[in-house]
């Protein structure tokens, strides 16, 4: 199973292809966005992610199409561009959050590593008075 970051990454790659924006948006949703659990996303982008999902699932389909195809069909090119840009923004924020978390984790590991190197206690300084 892919992480939310990986799915957003692949969706973003789908959105930069040379096919028409509406086609790219449908493919990005079907292949990558539909399966992202919202709770895997940073809190600050969950509302935006819901907006993307809602925008791609709000039109009642005609015979032979699904809600995503119907929703994208009814969008203007500008609306499709806006939804695609929101996906890219969600991906960017998710990347920044992962980087922040990785840096924080590395700092904690470094702190604990320094404690292990010193044995976790203060060593007594060697002096002439304590040599046996």
MIBARO-377037 format. One record per residue: residue number from 1; residue in three letters; x, y, z of N, C-alpha, C, O, CB in turn. Coordinates in steps of 0.2 Angstrom, whole numbers. Glycine has a CB too. Example, Ala and Ser with C-alpha at 12.3 -4.5 7.8 and 13.67 -1.06 7.14 Angstrom:
BEGIN
+-----+------+-------+-------+-------+-------+-------+-------+-------+-------+-------+-------+-------+-------+-------+-------+-------+
! seq ! type !   n.X !   n.Y !   n.Z !  ca.X !  ca.Y !  ca.Z !   c.X !   c.Y !   c.Z !   o.X !   o.Y !   o.Z !  cb.X !  cb.Y !  cb.Z !
+-----+------+-------+-------+-------+-------+-------+-------+-------+-------+-------+-------+-------+-------+-------+-------+-------+
!   1 !  ALA !    66 !   -28 !    39 !    62 !   -22 !    39 !    66 !   -16 !    39 !    71 !   -17 !    42 !    57 !   -22 !    45 !
!   2 !  SER !    64 !   -11 !    35 !    68 !    -5 !    36 !    64 !     0 !    39 !    67 !     6 !    40 !    70 !    -3 !    29 !
+-----+------+-------+-------+-------+-------+-------+-------+-------+-------+-------+-------+-------+-------+-------+-------+-------+
//
This chain:
BEGIN
+-----+------+-------+-------+-------+-------+-------+-------+-------+-------+-------+-------+-------+-------+-------+-------+-------+
! seq ! type !   n.X !   n.Y !   n.Z !  ca.X !  ca.Y !  ca.Z !   c.X !   c.Y !   c.Z !   o.X !   o.Y !   o.Z !  cb.X !  cb.Y !  cb.Z !
+-----+------+-------+-------+-------+-------+-------+-------+-------+-------+-------+-------+-------+-------+-------+-------+-------+
!   1 !  UNK !     4 !    -6 !     0 !     0 !     0 !     0 !     4 !     6 !     0 !     9 !     7 !     4 !    -5 !     0 !     6 !
!   2 !  UNK !     3 !    11 !    -4 !     7 !    17 !    -5 !     5 !    22 !     1 !    -1 !    22 !     3 !     5 !    20 !   -12 !
!   3 !  UNK !    10 !    26 !     3 !     8 !    31 !     8 !     5 !    37 !     4 !     4 !    37 !    -2 !    15 !    34 !    11 !
!   4 !  UNK !     2 !    41 !     8 !    -2 !    47 !     6 !     3 !    51 !     2 !     2 !    54 !    -4 !    -5 !    51 !    11 !
!   5 !  UNK !     9 !    52 !     4 !    15 !    56 !     1 !    16 !    53 !    -6 !    16 !    57 !   -11 !    21 !    56 !     5 !
!   6 !  UNK !    17 !    46 !    -7 !    18 !    43 !   -13 !    12 !    44 !   -18 !    13 !    45 !   -24 !    20 !    36 !   -12 !
!   7 !  UNK !     6 !    43 !   -15 !     0 !    44 !   -20 !     0 !    51 !   -22 !    -2 !    52 !   -28 !    -6 !    42 !   -16 !
!   8 !  UNK !     1 !    56 !   -18 !     1 !    63 !   -20 !     7 !    64 !   -25 !     6 !    68 !   -30 !     2 !    68 !   -14 !
!   9 !  UNK !    12 !    61 !   -24 !    18 !    62 !   -29 !    16 !    60 !   -36 !    17 !    63 !   -41 !    24 !    59 !   -26 !
!  10 !  UNK !    13 !    54 !   -36 !    11 !    51 !   -42 !     5 !    55 !   -46 !     5 !    55 !   -52 !     9 !    43 !   -41 !
!  11 !  UNK !     1 !    57 !   -41 !    -5 !    61 !   -44 !    -2 !    68 !   -47 !    -4 !    70 !   -53 !   -10 !    63 !   -39 !
!  12 !  UNK !     3 !    71 !   -44 !     6 !    77 !   -47 !    10 !    75 !   -53 !     9 !    79 !   -58 !    11 !    80 !   -41 !
!  13 !  UNK !    13 !    70 !   -53 !    16 !    68 !   -60 !    11 !    67 !   -65 !    12 !    68 !   -71 !    20 !    61 !   -59 !
!  14 !  UNK !     6 !    64 !   -64 !     0 !    63 !   -68 !    -2 !    70 !   -71 !    -4 !    71 !   -77 !    -6 !    59 !   -65 !
!  15 !  UNK !    -3 !    75 !   -67 !    -5 !    81 !   -68 !    -1 !    85 !   -73 !    -3 !    90 !   -76 !    -7 !    85 !   -62 !
!  16 !  UNK !     6 !    84 !   -73 !    10 !    87 !   -78 !    11 !    84 !   -84 !    16 !    87 !   -88 !    17 !    88 !   -74 !
!  17 !  UNK !     7 !    79 !   -86 !     8 !    76 !   -93 !     5 !    81 !   -98 !     3 !    86 !   -97 !     4 !    69 !   -93 !
!  18 !  UNK !     6 !    79 !  -104 !     4 !    84 !  -110 !    -3 !    83 !  -112 !    -5 !    86 !  -117 !     9 !    83 !  -116 !
!  19 !  UNK !    -7 !    78 !  -109 !   -14 !    77 !  -111 !   -18 !    83 !  -109 !   -16 !    87 !  -104 !   -17 !    71 !  -109 !
!  20 !  UNK !   -24 !    84 !  -111 !   -29 !    89 !  -108 !   -30 !    89 !  -101 !   -30 !    83 !   -98 !   -36 !    89 !  -112 !
!  21 !  UNK !   -30 !    95 !   -98 !   -31 !    95 !   -90 !   -36 !    91 !   -88 !   -36 !    88 !   -82 !   -32 !   102 !   -88 !
!  22 !  UNK !   -42 !    91 !   -91 !   -48 !    87 !   -88 !   -46 !    79 !   -88 !   -48 !    76 !   -83 !   -54 !    88 !   -92 !
!  23 !  UNK !   -43 !    77 !   -93 !   -41 !    70 !   -94 !   -36 !    68 !   -88 !   -36 !    63 !   -85 !   -38 !    68 !  -101 !
!  24 !  UNK !   -31 !    73 !   -87 !   -26 !    72 !   -82 !   -29 !    72 !   -75 !   -27 !    68 !   -71 !   -21 !    78 !   -82 !
!  25 !  UNK !   -34 !    76 !   -74 !   -37 !    76 !   -68 !   -41 !    70 !   -66 !   -40 !    67 !   -61 !   -42 !    82 !   -67 !
!  26 !  UNK !   -44 !    67 !   -71 !   -48 !    61 !   -70 !   -43 !    55 !   -69 !   -44 !    51 !   -64 !   -52 !    59 !   -77 !
!  27 !  UNK !   -38 !    55 !   -72 !   -33 !    49 !   -71 !   -29 !    50 !   -65 !   -28 !    45 !   -61 !   -27 !    50 !   -77 !
!  28 !  UNK !   -28 !    56 !   -63 !   -24 !    57 !   -56 !   -29 !    55 !   -50 !   -27 !    52 !   -46 !   -23 !    65 !   -55 !
!  29 !  UNK !   -35 !    57 !   -51 !   -40 !    54 !   -46 !   -41 !    47 !   -46 !   -40 !    44 !   -40 !   -47 !    58 !   -47 !
!  30 !  UNK !   -42 !    44 !   -51 !   -44 !    37 !   -52 !   -38 !    33 !   -50 !   -38 !    28 !   -46 !   -46 !    35 !   -59 !
!  31 !  UNK !   -32 !    35 !   -52 !   -26 !    31 !   -51 !   -23 !    32 !   -44 !   -19 !    27 !   -41 !   -21 !    32 !   -56 !
!  32 !  UNK !   -23 !    38 !   -41 !   -19 !    40 !   -36 !   -23 !    43 !   -30 !   -21 !    42 !   -24 !   -14 !    44 !   -38 !
!  33 !  UNK !   -27 !    48 !   -31 !   -30 !    52 !   -26 !   -36 !    48 !   -22 !   -37 !    49 !   -16 !   -33 !    58 !   -29 !
!  34 !  UNK !   -40 !    44 !   -26 !   -46 !    41 !   -23 !   -44 !    36 !   -17 !   -48 !    36 !   -12 !   -49 !    37 !   -28 !
!  35 !  UNK !   -38 !    33 !   -17 !   -37 !    29 !   -11 !   -33 !    32 !    -5 !   -31 !    28 !    -1 !   -33 !    23 !   -14 !
!  36 !  UNK !   -32 !    38 !    -5 !   -29 !    41 !     0 !   -33 !    42 !     6 !   -38 !    45 !     6 !   -26 !    48 !    -2 !
!  37 !  UNK !   -31 !    39 !    12 !   -35 !    40 !    18 !   -33 !    47 !    21 !   -28 !    49 !    22 !   -33 !    35 !    24 !
!  38 !  UNK !   -39 !    51 !    22 !   -38 !    58 !    24 !   -33 !    58 !    31 !   -30 !    63 !    32 !   -45 !    61 !    26 !
!  39 !  UNK !   -34 !    53 !    35 !   -30 !    54 !    41 !   -23 !    53 !    40 !   -19 !    54 !    45 !   -33 !    48 !    46 !
!  40 !  UNK !   -20 !    51 !    34 !   -13 !    51 !    33 !   -10 !    57 !    31 !    -4 !    58 !    30 !   -12 !    45 !    28 !
!  41 !  UNK !   -15 !    62 !    30 !   -13 !    69 !    28 !   -11 !    74 !    33 !   -14 !    73 !    39 !   -18 !    72 !    23 !
!  42 !  UNK !    -7 !    78 !    33 !    -6 !    83 !    38 !   -13 !    87 !    39 !   -17 !    88 !    35 !    -1 !    89 !    36 !
!  43 !  UNK !   -14 !    89 !    45 !   -20 !    92 !    47 !   -22 !    98 !    43 !   -27 !   100 !    41 !   -20 !    94 !    55 !
!  44 !  UNK !   -16 !   102 !    41 !   -17 !   108 !    38 !   -20 !   108 !    31 !   -22 !   113 !    28 !   -11 !   112 !    38 !
!  45 !  UNK !   -19 !   102 !    28 !   -22 !   101 !    21 !   -28 !    96 !    20 !   -30 !    95 !    15 !   -16 !    98 !    17 !
!  46 !  UNK !   -30 !    94 !    26 !   -36 !    89 !    26 !   -42 !    93 !    23 !   -46 !    90 !    19 !   -38 !    87 !    32 !
!  47 !  UNK !   -44 !    99 !    24 !   -49 !   103 !    22 !   -48 !   104 !    14 !   -53 !   103 !    10 !   -50 !   110 !    25 !
!  48 !  UNK !   -43 !   105 !    12 !   -41 !   106 !     5 !   -42 !   100 !     1 !   -45 !    99 !    -4 !   -34 !   109 !     4 !
!  49 !  UNK !   -40 !    94 !     4 !   -41 !    88 !     1 !   -48 !    86 !     0 !   -50 !    83 !    -5 !   -37 !    82 !     5 !
!  50 !  UNK !   -52 !    87 !     5 !   -59 !    86 !     5 !   -62 !    90 !    -1 !   -67 !    88 !    -4 !   -63 !    88 !    12 !
!  51 !  UNK !   -60 !    97 !    -2 !   -62 !   101 !    -7 !   -61 !    97 !   -14 !   -65 !    98 !   -18 !   -59 !   108 !    -7 !
!  52 !  UNK !   -55 !    95 !   -15 !   -53 !    91 !   -21 !   -58 !    85 !   -22 !   -61 !    84 !   -27 !   -46 !    89 !   -21 !
!  53 !  UNK !   -59 !    81 !   -17 !   -63 !    75 !   -17 !   -70 !    77 !   -19 !   -73 !    74 !   -23 !   -63 !    71 !   -11 !
!  54 !  UNK !   -72 !    82 !   -16 !   -79 !    85 !   -17 !   -80 !    87 !   -24 !   -85 !    86 !   -27 !   -81 !    90 !   -12 !
!  55 !  UNK !   -75 !    91 !   -26 !   -76 !    94 !   -33 !   -76 !    89 !   -38 !   -79 !    90 !   -44 !   -70 !    99 !   -34 !
!  56 !  UNK !   -73 !    83 !   -37 !   -72 !    78 !   -42 !   -78 !    73 !   -41 !   -78 !    67 !   -44 !   -66 !    74 !   -41 !
!  57 !  UNK !   -82 !    74 !   -36 !   -88 !    69 !   -35 !   -95 !    72 !   -34 !   -99 !    69 !   -30 !   -86 !    65 !   -29 !
!  58 !  UNK !   -96 !    78 !   -37 !  -102 !    81 !   -35 !  -108 !    81 !   -40 !  -113 !    83 !   -39 !  -101 !    88 !   -33 !
!  59 !  UNK !  -106 !    79 !   -46 !  -111 !    79 !   -52 !  -114 !    72 !   -53 !  -110 !    67 !   -53 !  -108 !    82 !   -58 !
!  60 !  UNK !  -120 !    72 !   -53 !  -124 !    65 !   -55 !  -122 !    63 !   -62 !  -122 !    67 !   -67 !  -131 !    66 !   -54 !
!  61 !  UNK !  -119 !    57 !   -62 !  -117 !    54 !   -69 !  -123 !    53 !   -74 !  -128 !    51 !   -72 !  -113 !    48 !   -68 !
!  62 !  UNK !  -121 !    53 !   -80 !  -125 !    51 !   -85 !  -124 !    44 !   -86 !  -119 !    41 !   -84 !  -124 !    55 !   -92 !
!  63 !  UNK !  -128 !    41 !   -90 !  -128 !    33 !   -92 !  -121 !    32 !   -95 !  -119 !    36 !   -99 !  -133 !    31 !   -96 !
!  64 !  UNK !  -117 !    27 !   -92 !  -111 !    25 !   -95 !  -105 !    29 !   -92 !   -99 !    28 !   -94 !  -110 !    26 !  -102 !
!  65 !  UNK !  -106 !    34 !   -87 !  -100 !    37 !   -84 !  -101 !    37 !   -76 !  -106 !    35 !   -74 !  -100 !    45 !   -86 !
!  66 !  UNK !   -95 !    38 !   -73 !   -95 !    39 !   -66 !   -96 !    46 !   -63 !   -95 !    51 !   -67 !   -89 !    35 !   -63 !
!  67 !  UNK !   -96 !    47 !   -57 !   -97 !    54 !   -54 !   -90 !    58 !   -56 !   -91 !    64 !   -56 !   -98 !    54 !   -47 !
!  68 !  UNK !   -85 !    55 !   -56 !   -78 !    59 !   -57 !   -78 !    61 !   -64 !   -77 !    67 !   -65 !   -72 !    54 !   -56 !
!  69 !  UNK !   -80 !    57 !   -69 !   -80 !    59 !   -76 !   -86 !    64 !   -77 !   -85 !    69 !   -81 !   -82 !    53 !   -80 !
!  70 !  UNK !   -91 !    64 !   -74 !   -97 !    68 !   -74 !   -95 !    75 !   -71 !   -96 !    80 !   -74 !  -103 !    66 !   -71 !
!  71 !  UNK !   -92 !    75 !   -65 !   -90 !    81 !   -62 !   -84 !    85 !   -66 !   -85 !    91 !   -67 !   -87 !    80 !   -55 !
!  72 !  UNK !   -80 !    81 !   -69 !   -74 !    85 !   -73 !   -77 !    87 !   -79 !   -75 !    92 !   -82 !   -68 !    80 !   -74 !
!  73 !  UNK !   -82 !    83 !   -82 !   -85 !    86 !   -89 !   -88 !    92 !   -88 !   -88 !    96 !   -92 !   -90 !    80 !   -91 !
!  74 !  UNK !   -91 !    93 !   -82 !   -95 !    99 !   -81 !   -91 !   105 !   -79 !   -93 !   111 !   -78 !  -100 !    98 !   -75 !
!  75 !  UNK !   -84 !   104 !   -77 !   -80 !   109 !   -75 !   -78 !   113 !   -81 !   -77 !   111 !   -87 !   -74 !   106 !   -71 !
!  76 !  UNK !   -76 !   120 !   -80 !   -73 !   124 !   -85 !   -65 !   122 !   -85 !   -63 !   118 !   -80 !   -74 !   131 !   -84 !
!  77 !  UNK !   -62 !   124 !   -90 !   -55 !   122 !   -90 !   -51 !   126 !   -84 !   -47 !   123 !   -81 !   -51 !   125 !   -96 !
!  78 !  UNK !   -54 !   132 !   -82 !   -51 !   136 !   -76 !   -52 !   132 !   -70 !   -48 !   131 !   -65 !   -54 !   143 !   -76 !
!  79 !  UNK !   -58 !   129 !   -69 !   -60 !   125 !   -63 !   -55 !   119 !   -62 !   -53 !   117 !   -57 !   -67 !   123 !   -63 !
!  80 !  UNK !   -54 !   116 !   -68 !   -50 !   110 !   -68 !   -43 !   112 !   -66 !   -40 !   108 !   -62 !   -50 !   106 !   -75 !
!  81 !  UNK !   -40 !   117 !   -69 !   -34 !   120 !   -67 !   -33 !   121 !   -60 !   -28 !   120 !   -56 !   -32 !   126 !   -71 !
!  82 !  UNK !   -39 !   124 !   -57 !   -39 !   126 !   -50 !   -38 !   120 !   -45 !   -35 !   120 !   -40 !   -45 !   130 !   -48 !
!  83 !  UNK !   -42 !   115 !   -47 !   -42 !   108 !   -43 !   -35 !   105 !   -44 !   -32 !   103 !   -39 !   -47 !   103 !   -46 !
!  84 !  UNK !   -32 !   105 !   -50 !   -26 !   102 !   -51 !   -20 !   106 !   -47 !   -16 !   103 !   -44 !   -24 !   102 !   -58 !
!  85 !  UNK !   -21 !   113 !   -47 !   -16 !   117 !   -43 !   -17 !   115 !   -35 !   -12 !   115 !   -32 !   -17 !   124 !   -44 !
!  86 !  UNK !   -23 !   114 !   -33 !   -24 !   112 !   -26 !   -21 !   106 !   -24 !   -18 !   105 !   -19 !   -32 !   112 !   -25 !
!  87 !  UNK !   -21 !   101 !   -29 !   -18 !    94 !   -28 !   -10 !    96 !   -27 !    -7 !    93 !   -22 !   -19 !    90 !   -34 !
!  88 !  UNK !    -7 !   100 !   -31 !     0 !   101 !   -31 !     2 !   105 !   -24 !     7 !   103 !   -21 !     2 !   105 !   -37 !
!  89 !  UNK !    -3 !   109 !   -22 !    -2 !   113 !   -16 !    -2 !   108 !   -10 !     2 !   108 !    -5 !    -7 !   118 !   -15 !
!  90 !  UNK !    -7 !   103 !   -10 !    -7 !    98 !    -5 !    -1 !    94 !    -5 !     2 !    93 !     1 !   -13 !    94 !    -6 !
!  91 !  UNK !     2 !    92 !   -10 !     8 !    88 !   -11 !    14 !    92 !    -8 !    18 !    89 !    -4 !     9 !    86 !   -18 !
!  92 !  UNK !    14 !    99 !    -9 !    20 !   103 !    -7 !    19 !   103 !     1 !    25 !   103 !     4 !    19 !   110 !   -10 !
!  93 !  UNK !    14 !   105 !     3 !    13 !   105 !    11 !    15 !    98 !    14 !    18 !    98 !    19 !     6 !   107 !    13 !
!  94 !  UNK !    12 !    93 !    11 !    14 !    86 !    14 !    21 !    85 !    14 !    24 !    82 !    19 !    10 !    81 !    10 !
!  95 !  UNK !    25 !    87 !     8 !    32 !    86 !     8 !    35 !    90 !    14 !    40 !    88 !    17 !    35 !    88 !     1 !
!  96 !  UNK !    33 !    96 !    14 !    36 !   101 !    20 !    35 !    98 !    26 !    40 !    98 !    31 !    33 !   108 !    19 !
!  97 !  UNK !    29 !    95 !    28 !    28 !    92 !    34 !    32 !    86 !    35 !    34 !    85 !    41 !    20 !    90 !    35 !
!  98 !  UNK !    33 !    82 !    30 !    37 !    76 !    31 !    44 !    78 !    32 !    48 !    75 !    37 !    37 !    71 !    25 !
!  99 !  UNK !    47 !    83 !    29 !    54 !    85 !    30 !    54 !    88 !    37 !    59 !    87 !    41 !    55 !    91 !    25 !
! 100 !  UNK !    49 !    92 !    40 !    50 !    94 !    46 !    50 !    89 !    51 !    54 !    89 !    56 !    44 !    99 !    48 !
! 101 !  UNK !    46 !    84 !    50 !    45 !    78 !    55 !    52 !    74 !    55 !    54 !    72 !    60 !    40 !    73 !    53 !
! 102 !  UNK !    55 !    73 !    49 !    61 !    70 !    48 !    67 !    74 !    52 !    71 !    70 !    55 !    63 !    69 !    41 !
! 103 !  UNK !    67 !    80 !    51 !    72 !    84 !    55 !    71 !    84 !    62 !    76 !    83 !    66 !    72 !    91 !    52 !
! 104 !  UNK !    65 !    84 !    65 !    64 !    83 !    72 !    66 !    77 !    74 !    69 !    76 !    80 !    56 !    85 !    73 !
! 105 !  UNK !    64 !    71 !    70 !    66 !    65 !    72 !    74 !    64 !    72 !    77 !    61 !    77 !    63 !    59 !    67 !
! 106 !  UNK !    77 !    67 !    68 !    85 !    67 !    67 !    88 !    70 !    73 !    93 !    68 !    76 !    87 !    70 !    61 !
! 107 !  UNK !    85 !    76 !    75 !    87 !    79 !    81 !    86 !    75 !    87 !    91 !    75 !    92 !    83 !    86 !    82 !
! 108 !  UNK !    81 !    72 !    88 !    80 !    68 !    94 !    85 !    62 !    94 !    88 !    60 !    99 !    73 !    65 !    94 !
! 109 !  UNK !    86 !    59 !    88 !    91 !    53 !    88 !    98 !    56 !    89 !   102 !    52 !    93 !    91 !    50 !    81 !
! 110 !  UNK !    99 !    62 !    87 !   106 !    65 !    88 !   107 !    66 !    96 !   112 !    65 !    99 !   107 !    71 !    84 !
! 111 !  UNK !   102 !    68 !    99 !   102 !    70 !   106 !   103 !    63 !   110 !   107 !    63 !   115 !    95 !    73 !   108 !
! 112 !  UNK !    99 !    58 !   108 !   100 !    52 !   112 !   106 !    48 !   110 !   109 !    45 !   114 !    94 !    47 !   110 !
! 113 !  UNK !   109 !    49 !   104 !   116 !    47 !   102 !   121 !    50 !   106 !   126 !    46 !   108 !   117 !    48 !    95 !
! 114 !  UNK !   121 !    56 !   108 !   125 !    60 !   112 !   125 !    57 !   119 !   130 !    56 !   123 !   124 !    67 !   112 !
! 115 !  UNK !   119 !    55 !   122 !   119 !    52 !   128 !   122 !    45 !   129 !   125 !    44 !   134 !   111 !    52 !   130 !
! 116 !  UNK !   121 !    41 !   123 !   124 !    35 !   123 !   132 !    35 !   123 !   135 !    31 !   126 !   121 !    31 !   117 !
! 117 !  UNK !   134 !    40 !   119 !   142 !    41 !   119 !   145 !    42 !   125 !   150 !    40 !   127 !   143 !    46 !   114 !
! 118 !  UNK !   141 !    46 !   130 !   144 !    48 !   136 !   142 !    42 !   141 !   144 !    43 !   147 !   142 !    55 !   138 !
! 119 !  UNK !   139 !    37 !   139 !   136 !    32 !   144 !   130 !    34 !   148 !   128 !    31 !   152 !   142 !    31 !   149 !
! 120 !  UNK !   128 !    40 !   147 !   122 !    42 !   150 !   123 !    45 !   157 !   118 !    47 !   161 !   117 !    37 !   150 !
! 121 !  UNK !   130 !    46 !   159 !   131 !    48 !   166 !   138 !    52 !   165 !   141 !    52 !   160 !   132 !    42 !   171 !
! 122 !  UNK !   139 !    56 !   170 !   145 !    60 !   170 !   151 !    55 !   172 !   150 !    52 !   177 !   145 !    66 !   175 !
! 123 !  UNK !   156 !    56 !   168 !   162 !    52 !   170 !   166 !    56 !   175 !   167 !    62 !   174 !   166 !    49 !   164 !
! 124 !  UNK !   169 !    52 !   180 !   174 !    56 !   184 !   180 !    57 !   181 !   183 !    53 !   178 !   175 !    51 !   191 !
! 125 !  UNK !   183 !    64 !   182 !   189 !    66 !   179 !   195 !    62 !   182 !   195 !    61 !   188 !   190 !    73 !   179 !
! 126 !  UNK !   199 !    60 !   178 !   205 !    57 !   180 !   210 !    62 !   184 !   212 !    67 !   180 !   209 !    53 !   175 !
! 127 !  UNK !   212 !    61 !   190 !   216 !    65 !   193 !   221 !    61 !   197 !   220 !    55 !   199 !   213 !    71 !   198 !
! 128 !  UNK !   226 !    64 !   200 !   231 !    61 !   204 !   228 !    58 !   210 !   231 !    53 !   213 !   237 !    65 !   205 !
! 129 !  UNK !   223 !    61 !   213 !   220 !    59 !   219 !   216 !    53 !   219 !   215 !    50 !   224 !   216 !    65 !   222 !
! 130 !  UNK !   213 !    52 !   213 !   209 !    46 !   212 !   212 !    40 !   208 !   208 !    35 !   207 !   202 !    48 !   209 !
! 131 !  UNK !   218 !    40 !   207 !   222 !    34 !   204 !   224 !    29 !   209 !   227 !    31 !   214 !   228 !    37 !   200 !
! 132 !  UNK !   223 !    23 !   208 !   224 !    18 !   213 !   230 !    14 !   211 !   232 !    10 !   214 !   219 !    14 !   214 !
+-----+------+-------+-------+-------+-------+-------+-------+-------+-------+-------+-------+-------+-------+-------+-------+-------+
//
